Amino acid sequence: MSKIRRKFSLAEKLQILSESDQNGIEVTIRKYQLARSLYYKWKSAFDHKGSDGLLPQYHKIDPQVRELEKENERLRRIIAKQALYLEIKDELLKKSPNRPL
């Protein structure tokens, strides 16, 4: 098989699934040069969600959510630096001979 990624339309996927019911799975996947795992992925999606399951599923992240995630990561780094600073300060105070009581 070639390494070029092929895209199948919804109609093509439905045709392949129906043809496999008529002619058998092995014959159909050889004819269309499909991986067995891809065929079963399509079959499972069709069985669970119908033809909507065969449509492309894109998981787009909202830009606002992405910005909030970046801000959270920045704040986590700041807190980690402050916690490290406080830990070092406490260790130095414990080792200091003139520690106030």
Distance bins in CASP14 RR format, pairs under 12 A and 6 or more apart:
PFRMAT RR
TARGET T0000
AUTHOR 0000-0000-0000
RMODE 2
METHOD distances of the structure
MODEL  1
1 29 0 0 0 0 0 1 0 0 0 0 0
1 30 0 0 0 0 0 1 0 0 0 0 0
1 32 0 0 0 0 0 1 0 0 0 0 0
1 33 1 0 1 0 0 0 0 0 0 0 0
1 34 0 0 0 0 1 0 0 0 0 0 0
1 35 0 0 0 0 1 0 0 0 0 0 0
1 38 0 0 0 0 0 1 0 0 0 0 0
2 33 0 0 0 0 1 0 0 0 0 0 0
4 33 0 0 0 0 0 1 0 0 0 0 0
5 35 0 0 0 0 0 1 0 0 0 0 0
5 38 0 0 0 0 0 1 0 0 0 0 0
6 12 0 0 0 0 1 0 0 0 0 0 0
6 13 0 0 0 0 0 1 0 0 0 0 0
6 16 0 0 0 0 0 1 0 0 0 0 0
6 32 0 0 0 0 1 0 0 0 0 0 0
6 33 0 0 0 0 1 0 0 0 0 0 0
6 34 0 0 0 0 1 0 0 0 0 0 0
6 35 0 0 0 0 0 1 0 0 0 0 0
6 38 0 0 0 0 0 1 0 0 0 0 0
7 13 0 0 0 0 0 1 0 0 0 0 0
7 56 0 0 0 0 1 0 0 0 0 0 0
8 14 0 0 0 0 1 0 0 0 0 0 0
8 15 0 0 0 0 1 0 0 0 0 0 0
8 16 1 0 0 1 0 0 0 0 0 0 0
8 17 0 0 0 0 0 1 0 0 0 0 0
8 32 0 0 0 0 1 0 0 0 0 0 0
8 33 0 0 0 0 0 1 0 0 0 0 0
8 34 0 0 0 0 1 0 0 0 0 0 0
8 38 0 0 0 0 1 0 0 0 0 0 0
8 39 0 0 0 0 0 1 0 0 0 0 0
8 41 0 0 0 0 0 1 0 0 0 0 0
8 42 0 0 0 0 1 0 0 0 0 0 0
8 54 0 0 0 0 1 0 0 0 0 0 0
8 55 0 0 0 0 0 1 0 0 0 0 0
8 56 0 0 0 0 0 1 0 0 0 0 0
9 15 0 0 0 0 1 0 0 0 0 0 0
9 16 0 0 0 0 0 1 0 0 0 0 0
9 51 0 0 0 0 0 1 0 0 0 0 0
9 54 0 0 0 0 1 0 0 0 0 0 0
9 55 0 0 0 0 1 0 0 0 0 0 0
9 56 0 0 0 0 0 1 0 0 0 0 0
10 16 0 0 0 0 0 1 0 0 0 0 0
10 17 0 0 0 0 0 1 0 0 0 0 0
10 42 0 0 0 0 0 1 0 0 0 0 0
10 45 0 0 0 0 0 1 0 0 0 0 0
10 46 0 0 0 0 0 1 0 0 0 0 0
10 50 0 0 0 0 0 1 0 0 0 0 0
10 51 1 0 0 1 0 0 0 0 0 0 0
10 52 0 0 0 0 1 0 0 0 0 0 0
10 53 0 0 0 0 1 0 0 0 0 0 0
10 54 1 0 1 0 0 0 0 0 0 0 0
10 55 1 0 0 1 0 0 0 0 0 0 0
10 56 0 0 0 0 1 0 0 0 0 0 0
11 17 0 0 0 0 0 1 0 0 0 0 0
11 18 0 0 0 0 0 1 0 0 0 0 0
11 51 0 0 0 0 1 0 0 0 0 0 0
11 54 0 0 0 0 1 0 0 0 0 0 0
11 55 0 0 0 0 0 1 0 0 0 0 0
12 18 0 0 0 0 0 1 0 0 0 0 0
12 19 0 0 0 0 0 1 0 0 0 0 0
12 28 0 0 0 0 0 1 0 0 0 0 0
12 32 0 0 0 0 1 0 0 0 0 0 0
12 34 0 0 0 0 0 1 0 0 0 0 0
12 42 0 0 0 0 0 1 0 0 0 0 0
12 54 0 0 0 0 1 0 0 0 0 0 0
13 19 0 0 0 0 0 1 0 0 0 0 0
13 20 0 0 0 0 0 1 0 0 0 0 0
13 28 0 0 0 0 0 1 0 0 0 0 0
13 32 0 0 0 0 0 1 0 0 0 0 0
13 34 0 0 0 0 0 1 0 0 0 0 0
13 38 0 0 0 0 1 0 0 0 0 0 0
13 39 0 0 0 0 1 0 0 0 0 0 0
13 41 0 0 0 0 0 1 0 0 0 0 0
13 42 1 0 1 0 0 0 0 0 0 0 0
13 43 0 0 0 0 1 0 0 0 0 0 0
13 45 0 0 0 0 1 0 0 0 0 0 0
13 46 1 0 0 1 0 0 0 0 0 0 0
13 50 0 0 0 0 0 1 0 0 0 0 0
13 51 0 0 0 0 1 0 0 0 0 0 0
13 52 0 0 0 0 0 1 0 0 0 0 0
13 53 0 0 0 0 1 0 0 0 0 0 0
13 54 1 0 1 0 0 0 0 0 0 0 0
13 55 0 0 0 0 1 0 0 0 0 0 0
13 56 0 0 0 0 0 1 0 0 0 0 0
14 20 0 0 0 0 0 1 0 0 0 0 0
14 21 0 0 0 0 0 1 0 0 0 0 0
14 42 0 0 0 0 1 0 0 0 0 0 0
14 43 0 0 0 0 0 1 0 0 0 0 0
14 45 0 0 0 0 0 1 0 0 0 0 0
14 46 1 0 0 1 0 0 0 0 0 0 0
14 50 0 0 0 0 1 0 0 0 0 0 0
14 51 1 0 0 1 0 0 0 0 0 0 0
14 52 0 0 0 0 0 1 0 0 0 0 0
14 53 0 0 0 0 0 1 0 0 0 0 0
14 54 1 0 0 1 0 0 0 0 0 0 0
14 55 0 0 0 0 0 1 0 0 0 0 0
15 21 0 0 0 0 0 1 0 0 0 0 0
15 22 0 0 0 0 0 1 0 0 0 0 0
15 23 0 0 0 0 0 1 0 0 0 0 0
15 28 0 0 0 0 1 0 0 0 0 0 0
15 31 0 0 0 0 0 1 0 0 0 0 0
15 32 0 0 0 0 1 0 0 0 0 0 0
15 42 0 0 0 0 0 1 0 0 0 0 0
15 51 0 0 0 0 0 1 0 0 0 0 0
15 54 0 0 0 0 0 1 0 0 0 0 0
16 22 0 0 0 0 0 1 0 0 0 0 0
16 23 0 0 0 0 0 1 0 0 0 0 0
16 24 0 0 0 0 0 1 0 0 0 0 0
16 25 0 0 0 0 0 1 0 0 0 0 0
16 27 0 0 0 0 0 1 0 0 0 0 0
16 28 1 0 0 1 0 0 0 0 0 0 0
16 29 0 0 0 0 1 0 0 0 0 0 0
16 30 0 0 0 0 0 1 0 0 0 0 0
16 31 0 0 0 0 1 0 0 0 0 0 0
16 32 1 0 1 0 0 0 0 0 0 0 0
16 33 0 0 0 0 0 1 0 0 0 0 0
16 34 1 0 0 1 0 0 0 0 0 0 0
16 38 0 0 0 0 1 0 0 0 0 0 0
16 39 1 0 0 1 0 0 0 0 0 0 0
16 40 0 0 0 0 0 1 0 0 0 0 0
16 42 1 0 0 1 0 0 0 0 0 0 0
16 43 0 0 0 0 1 0 0 0 0 0 0
16 46 0 0 0 0 0 1 0 0 0 0 0
16 54 0 0 0 0 0 1 0 0 0 0 0
17 23 0 0 0 0 0 1 0 0 0 0 0
17 24 0 0 0 0 0 1 0 0 0 0 0
17 25 0 0 0 0 1 0 0 0 0 0 0
17 28 0 0 0 0 1 0 0 0 0 0 0
17 29 0 0 0 0 0 1 0 0 0 0 0
17 32 0 0 0 0 0 1 0 0 0 0 0
17 34 0 0 0 0 0 1 0 0 0 0 0
17 38 0 0 0 0 0 1 0 0 0 0 0
17 39 0 0 0 0 1 0 0 0 0 0 0
17 40 0 0 0 0 0 1 0 0 0 0 0
17 41 0 0 0 0 0 1 0 0 0 0 0
17 42 1 0 0 1 0 0 0 0 0 0 0
17 43 1 0 0 1 0 0 0 0 0 0 0
17 44 0 0 0 0 0 1 0 0 0 0 0
17 45 0 0 0 0 1 0 0 0 0 0 0
17 46 1 0 1 0 0 0 0 0 0 0 0
17 47 0 0 0 0 1 0 0 0 0 0 0
17 50 0 0 0 0 0 1 0 0 0 0 0
17 51 0 0 0 0 1 0 0 0 0 0 0
17 53 0 0 0 0 0 1 0 0 0 0 0
17 54 0 0 0 0 1 0 0 0 0 0 0
18 24 0 0 0 0 0 1 0 0 0 0 0
18 28 0 0 0 0 1 0 0 0 0 0 0
18 42 0 0 0 0 0 1 0 0 0 0 0
18 43 0 0 0 0 0 1 0 0 0 0 0
18 46 0 0 0 0 0 1 0 0 0 0 0
18 51 0 0 0 0 0 1 0 0 0 0 0
19 25 0 0 0 0 1 0 0 0 0 0 0
19 26 0 0 0 0 0 1 0 0 0 0 0
19 27 0 0 0 0 1 0 0 0 0 0 0
19 28 1 0 1 0 0 0 0 0 0 0 0
19 29 0 0 0 0 0 1 0 0 0 0 0
19 30 0 0 0 0 0 1 0 0 0 0 0
19 31 1 0 0 1 0 0 0 0 0 0 0
19 32 0 0 0 0 1 0 0 0 0 0 0
19 34 0 0 0 0 0 1 0 0 0 0 0
19 39 0 0 0 0 0 1 0 0 0 0 0
20 26 0 0 0 0 1 0 0 0 0 0 0
20 27 1 0 0 1 0 0 0 0 0 0 0
20 28 1 0 1 0 0 0 0 0 0 0 0
20 29 1 0 0 1 0 0 0 0 0 0 0
20 30 0 0 0 0 0 1 0 0 0 0 0
20 31 0 0 0 0 1 0 0 0 0 0 0
20 32 0 0 0 0 1 0 0 0 0 0 0
20 34 0 0 0 0 1 0 0 0 0 0 0
20 36 0 0 0 0 0 1 0 0 0 0 0
20 38 0 0 0 0 0 1 0 0 0 0 0
20 39 1 0 0 1 0 0 0 0 0 0 0
20 40 0 0 0 0 0 1 0 0 0 0 0
20 42 0 0 0 0 1 0 0 0 0 0 0
20 43 1 0 0 1 0 0 0 0 0 0 0
20 46 0 0 0 0 0 1 0 0 0 0 0
21 27 0 0 0 0 0 1 0 0 0 0 0
21 28 0 0 0 0 1 0 0 0 0 0 0
21 39 0 0 0 0 0 1 0 0 0 0 0
21 43 0 0 0 0 1 0 0 0 0 0 0
21 46 0 0 0 0 0 1 0 0 0 0 0
22 28 0 0 0 0 1 0 0 0 0 0 0
22 31 0 0 0 0 0 1 0 0 0 0 0
23 29 0 0 0 0 0 1 0 0 0 0 0
23 30 0 0 0 0 0 1 0 0 0 0 0
23 31 0 0 0 0 1 0 0 0 0 0 0
23 32 0 0 0 0 0 1 0 0 0 0 0
24 30 0 0 0 0 0 1 0 0 0 0 0
24 31 0 0 0 0 0 1 0 0 0 0 0
24 39 0 0 0 0 0 1 0 0 0 0 0
24 43 0 0 0 0 0 1 0 0 0 0 0
25 31 0 0 0 0 0 1 0 0 0 0 0
25 32 0 0 0 0 0 1 0 0 0 0 0
25 34 0 0 0 0 1 0 0 0 0 0 0
25 35 0 0 0 0 0 1 0 0 0 0 0
25 36 1 0 0 1 0 0 0 0 0 0 0
25 38 0 0 0 0 0 1 0 0 0 0 0
25 39 1 0 0 1 0 0 0 0 0 0 0
25 40 0 0 0 0 1 0 0 0 0 0 0
25 42 0 0 0 0 0 1 0 0 0 0 0
25 43 0 0 0 0 1 0 0 0 0 0 0
26 32 0 0 0 0 0 1 0 0 0 0 0
26 34 0 0 0 0 0 1 0 0 0 0 0
26 36 0 0 0 0 1 0 0 0 0 0 0
26 39 0 0 0 0 1 0 0 0 0 0 0
27 34 0 0 0 0 0 1 0 0 0 0 0
27 39 0 0 0 0 0 1 0 0 0 0 0
28 34 1 0 0 1 0 0 0 0 0 0 0
28 36 0 0 0 0 0 1 0 0 0 0 0
28 38 0 0 0 0 0 1 0 0 0 0 0
28 39 1 0 0 1 0 0 0 0 0 0 0
28 42 0 0 0 0 0 1 0 0 0 0 0
28 43 0 0 0 0 0 1 0 0 0 0 0
29 35 1 0 0 1 0 0 0 0 0 0 0
29 36 1 0 1 0 0 0 0 0 0 0 0
29 37 0 0 0 0 1 0 0 0 0 0 0
29 38 0 0 0 0 1 0 0 0 0 0 0
29 39 1 0 1 0 0 0 0 0 0 0 0
29 40 0 0 0 0 1 0 0 0 0 0 0
29 42 0 0 0 0 0 1 0 0 0 0 0
29 43 0 0 0 0 0 1 0 0 0 0 0
30 36 0 0 0 0 0 1 0 0 0 0 0
30 39 0 0 0 0 0 1 0 0 0 0 0
31 39 0 0 0 0 0 1 0 0 0 0 0
32 38 0 0 0 0 1 0 0 0 0 0 0
32 39 0 0 0 0 1 0 0 0 0 0 0
32 42 0 0 0 0 0 1 0 0 0 0 0
33 39 0 0 0 0 0 1 0 0 0 0 0
34 40 0 0 0 0 1 0 0 0 0 0 0
34 41 0 0 0 0 0 1 0 0 0 0 0
34 42 0 0 0 0 1 0 0 0 0 0 0
34 43 0 0 0 0 0 1 0 0 0 0 0
35 41 0 0 0 0 1 0 0 0 0 0 0
35 42 0 0 0 0 0 1 0 0 0 0 0
36 42 0 0 0 0 0 1 0 0 0 0 0
36 43 0 0 0 0 0 1 0 0 0 0 0
37 43 0 0 0 0 0 1 0 0 0 0 0
37 44 0 0 0 0 0 1 0 0 0 0 0
38 44 0 0 0 0 0 1 0 0 0 0 0
38 45 0 0 0 0 0 1 0 0 0 0 0
38 54 0 0 0 0 0 1 0 0 0 0 0
39 45 0 0 0 0 0 1 0 0 0 0 0
39 46 0 0 0 0 0 1 0 0 0 0 0
39 54 0 0 0 0 0 1 0 0 0 0 0
40 46 0 0 0 0 0 1 0 0 0 0 0
40 47 0 0 0 0 0 1 0 0 0 0 0
41 47 0 0 0 0 0 1 0 0 0 0 0
41 48 0 0 0 0 0 1 0 0 0 0 0
41 53 0 0 0 0 0 1 0 0 0 0 0
41 54 0 0 0 0 1 0 0 0 0 0 0
41 57 0 0 0 0 0 1 0 0 0 0 0
42 48 0 0 0 0 0 1 0 0 0 0 0
42 49 0 0 0 0 0 1 0 0 0 0 0
42 50 0 0 0 0 0 1 0 0 0 0 0
42 51 0 0 0 0 0 1 0 0 0 0 0
42 53 0 0 0 0 1 0 0 0 0 0 0
42 54 1 0 0 1 0 0 0 0 0 0 0
42 55 0 0 0 0 0 1 0 0 0 0 0
43 49 0 0 0 0 0 1 0 0 0 0 0
43 50 0 0 0 0 0 1 0 0 0 0 0
43 53 0 0 0 0 0 1 0 0 0 0 0
43 54 0 0 0 0 1 0 0 0 0 0 0
44 50 0 0 0 0 0 1 0 0 0 0 0
44 53 0 0 0 0 1 0 0 0 0 0 0
44 54 0 0 0 0 0 1 0 0 0 0 0
45 51 0 0 0 0 1 0 0 0 0 0 0
45 52 0 0 0 0 1 0 0 0 0 0 0
45 53 1 0 1 0 0 0 0 0 0 0 0
45 54 1 0 1 0 0 0 0 0 0 0 0
45 55 0 0 0 0 1 0 0 0 0 0 0
45 56 0 0 0 0 0 1 0 0 0 0 0
45 57 0 0 0 0 1 0 0 0 0 0 0
46 52 0 0 0 0 1 0 0 0 0 0 0
46 53 1 0 0 1 0 0 0 0 0 0 0
46 54 1 0 1 0 0 0 0 0 0 0 0
46 55 0 0 0 0 0 1 0 0 0 0 0
47 53 0 0 0 0 1 0 0 0 0 0 0
47 54 0 0 0 0 0 1 0 0 0 0 0
48 54 0 0 0 0 0 1 0 0 0 0 0
49 55 0 0 0 0 1 0 0 0 0 0 0
49 57 0 0 0 0 1 0 0 0 0 0 0
59 65 0 0 0 0 0 1 0 0 0 0 0
60 66 0 0 0 0 0 1 0 0 0 0 0
61 67 0 0 0 0 0 1 0 0 0 0 0
61 68 0 0 0 0 0 1 0 0 0 0 0
61 69 0 0 0 0 1 0 0 0 0 0 0
61 70 0 0 0 0 0 1 0 0 0 0 0
62 68 0 0 0 0 1 0 0 0 0 0 0
62 69 0 0 0 0 0 1 0 0 0 0 0
63 69 0 0 0 0 0 1 0 0 0 0 0
63 70 0 0 0 0 0 1 0 0 0 0 0
64 70 0 0 0 0 0 1 0 0 0 0 0
64 71 0 0 0 0 0 1 0 0 0 0 0
65 71 0 0 0 0 0 1 0 0 0 0 0
65 72 0 0 0 0 0 1 0 0 0 0 0
66 72 0 0 0 0 0 1 0 0 0 0 0
66 73 0 0 0 0 0 1 0 0 0 0 0
67 73 0 0 0 0 0 1 0 0 0 0 0
67 74 0 0 0 0 0 1 0 0 0 0 0
68 74 0 0 0 0 0 1 0 0 0 0 0
68 75 0 0 0 0 0 1 0 0 0 0 0
69 75 0 0 0 0 0 1 0 0 0 0 0
69 76 0 0 0 0 0 1 0 0 0 0 0
70 76 0 0 0 0 0 1 0 0 0 0 0
70 77 0 0 0 0 0 1 0 0 0 0 0
71 77 0 0 0 0 0 1 0 0 0 0 0
71 78 0 0 0 0 0 1 0 0 0 0 0
72 78 0 0 0 0 0 1 0 0 0 0 0
72 79 0 0 0 0 0 1 0 0 0 0 0
73 79 0 0 0 0 0 1 0 0 0 0 0
73 80 0 0 0 0 0 1 0 0 0 0 0
74 80 0 0 0 0 0 1 0 0 0 0 0
74 81 0 0 0 0 0 1 0 0 0 0 0
75 81 0 0 0 0 0 1 0 0 0 0 0
75 82 0 0 0 0 0 1 0 0 0 0 0
76 82 0 0 0 0 0 1 0 0 0 0 0
76 83 0 0 0 0 0 1 0 0 0 0 0
77 83 0 0 0 0 0 1 0 0 0 0 0
77 84 0 0 0 0 0 1 0 0 0 0 0
78 84 0 0 0 0 0 1 0 0 0 0 0
78 85 0 0 0 0 0 1 0 0 0 0 0
79 85 0 0 0 0 0 1 0 0 0 0 0
79 86 0 0 0 0 0 1 0 0 0 0 0
80 86 0 0 0 0 0 1 0 0 0 0 0
80 87 0 0 0 0 0 1 0 0 0 0 0
81 87 0 0 0 0 0 1 0 0 0 0 0
81 88 0 0 0 0 0 1 0 0 0 0 0
82 88 0 0 0 0 0 1 0 0 0 0 0
82 89 0 0 0 0 0 1 0 0 0 0 0
83 89 0 0 0 0 0 1 0 0 0 0 0
83 90 0 0 0 0 0 1 0 0 0 0 0
84 90 0 0 0 0 0 1 0 0 0 0 0
84 91 0 0 0 0 0 1 0 0 0 0 0
85 91 0 0 0 0 0 1 0 0 0 0 0
85 92 0 0 0 0 0 1 0 0 0 0 0
86 92 0 0 0 0 0 1 0 0 0 0 0
86 93 0 0 0 0 0 1 0 0 0 0 0
87 93 0 0 0 0 0 1 0 0 0 0 0
87 94 0 0 0 0 0 1 0 0 0 0 0
88 94 0 0 0 0 0 1 0 0 0 0 0
88 95 0 0 0 0 0 1 0 0 0 0 0
89 95 0 0 0 0 0 1 0 0 0 0 0
89 96 0 0 0 0 0 1 0 0 0 0 0
90 96 0 0 0 0 0 1 0 0 0 0 0
90 99 0 0 0 0 0 1 0 0 0 0 0
92 99 0 0 0 0 0 1 0 0 0 0 0
93 99 1 0 0 1 0 0 0 0 0 0 0
93 100 0 0 0 0 1 0 0 0 0 0 0
93 101 0 0 0 0 0 1 0 0 0 0 0
END
